[in-house]
């Protein structure tokens, strides 16, 4: 990949942006039963927008620097694990509610 603008930081930023967009799309599927106020989809939407925005910022930062190889590192594997936990958390909220999903996912993230 000599001379390519897609270095490791750019690829991870694009992956984060895609994950953020997926979280926003999944959050829009959360049913709101009440009108007005903060509903159950506000926090997942805010998190998804934040992840997407930070991913775009990281991708733009990565475009400025160029490296020759894109190694798979432990950081990438950690990102995949956290993505899996985030998806499991969204599914848990959908099927089991906020309290149970948080009770099972928070210790994994905080460990």
Secondary structure, 3 states (H helix, E strand, C coil): CCCCCCCHHHHHHHHHHHHHHHHHHHHCCCCCCCCCCCCCCHHHHHHHHHHHHHHHHHHHHHHHCCCCCCCCCHHHHHHHHHHHHHHHHHHHHHHHCHHHHHHHHHHHHHC
